[in-house]
Amino acid sequence: MKYNTVIEGLTELHARLSADDTWQVWPEEFSTAYRFQAEATVLLSSKARADATKHALWHKAQVDTSMDSTFSALFWIMSFEHLARLHNVPMSWIAALRFTAQPSYAVGDKWGLKPLPTFINKDGHCYDSLWASHLDGFEQGLIINEEFPYMRDPEEVAISDAALAKETLESCINST
């Protein structure tokens, strides 16, 4: 399927996901990883609290893991990859939509789909997920129109520009 704009493509993908829930069940490795992480988090937190008055062995690890959502980020990047392959769209298209993780022994572990997000923030800038979805959708041949009619957040443009400048500099240094 081809779309004139990225929002048209994302809207159609959202409608398709809403109409068919067969994609929602997690593969077994997702459930295993999720449960392992959840159990490890509880164990570490319990040990840190129980032993805090005697020693601080578990303290740093507990602080690092409680303040850092590394597992969550890793779970979601793998979810995006899985769902993108399943629906034959770029990962950025999946990341641009909003999902929930619904672990449950009773009914099985599933992803849920939230309502279609707004892709423009209160300042009138698009979220970078929309920009990435446009670039990836055009590259994959899903979007016909190369023109992107939305303004990106200047901070996100600066991050991209800095990465490009660094890459260009490293390329120049390595070619000499």
SVG drawing of the C-alpha trace seen along z (x, -y; Angstrom):
<svg xmlns="http://www.w3.org/2000/svg" viewBox="-12 -27 58 46">
<polyline fill="none" stroke="black" stroke-width="0.4" points="0.0,0.0 1.2,-3.5 0.3,-6.7 0.5,-10.4 1.6,-11.4 3.0,-9.7 0.0,-10.6 -2.2,-8.9 -0.1,-5.8 0.1,-5.8 -3.7,-6.4 -4.3,-3.4 -1.9,-1.2 -3.6,-2.2 -7.0,-1.3 -5.7,2.0 -4.2,2.8 -7.5,1.8 -9.6,4.0 -7.5,7.2 -6.2,8.1 -4.2,11.3 -1.0,9.3 -1.3,8.6 0.0,11.8 3.6,11.7 6.0,14.3 7.2,16.6 10.6,15.0 9.0,11.6 7.1,13.1 10.2,14.9 12.3,11.7 9.6,9.6 9.0,11.9 12.8,12.4 13.3,8.6 10.3,8.1 11.4,10.9 15.0,9.6 13.8,6.1 11.7,7.3 14.6,9.4 17.1,6.6 14.8,4.1 14.0,6.5 17.7,7.4 18.7,3.7 16.0,2.8 16.6,5.8 20.3,5.4 20.6,1.6 21.2,1.4 24.1,3.9 25.8,3.1 25.4,1.3 26.2,4.2 22.9,4.0 22.4,0.3 24.1,-1.0 22.6,1.7 19.2,1.0 19.6,-2.8 20.9,-2.3 18.1,0.0 15.3,-1.9 16.2,-5.2 17.0,-3.7 14.4,-2.3 16.9,-0.4 14.8,2.8 11.7,0.9 13.6,-0.8 15.0,2.6 11.6,4.3 10.0,1.6 12.7,1.6 12.4,5.4 8.6,5.0 8.8,2.3 11.0,4.6 8.7,7.6 5.5,5.6 7.2,3.9 8.2,7.2 4.7,8.6 3.0,5.7 5.7,5.0 6.3,1.4 9.3,-0.5 10.0,-0.3 9.5,-4.0 5.9,-3.6 5.3,-1.2 7.2,-3.6 5.1,-6.5 1.9,-4.8 1.3,-4.2 1.2,-0.8 0.8,0.7 2.4,3.8 -0.2,6.0 1.5,8.9 -1.0,11.4 -0.8,15.0 -4.5,15.3 -5.2,14.1 -1.8,14.2 0.7,11.4 -0.4,8.9 0.3,5.5 -2.5,3.0 -3.0,0.2 -3.8,-3.3 -5.8,-5.9 -4.0,-7.5 -1.6,-10.0 -1.4,-13.6 1.8,-14.0 2.2,-17.7 3.1,-19.2 1.7,-22.2 4.4,-24.4 3.4,-23.4 6.4,-21.1 6.0,-17.5 7.4,-14.8 10.5,-13.3 8.7,-9.9 6.7,-11.5 9.8,-12.8 11.5,-9.4 8.3,-7.7 8.2,-10.0 11.9,-9.3 11.6,-5.6 8.2,-5.3 9.6,-7.2 12.7,-5.1 10.7,-1.9 8.3,-3.1 5.3,-3.5 5.0,-7.3 4.7,-8.8 5.2,-12.5 8.8,-13.3 7.7,-16.7 7.3,-16.9 4.9,-19.7 5.6,-19.8 8.2,-21.7 10.6,-19.7 11.5,-20.8 14.7,-22.9 16.3,-20.9 15.8,-17.7 17.1,-19.3 20.2,-20.4 20.7,-16.8 20.6,-15.5 22.8,-18.3 25.4,-17.6 25.4,-13.9 25.9,-14.7 28.7,-17.1 30.4,-14.5 30.0,-11.8 31.4,-14.2 34.4,-15.1 35.1,-11.4 34.9,-10.6 37.3,-13.3 39.8,-12.2 39.5,-8.6 40.0,-9.3 43.3,-11.1"/>
</svg>
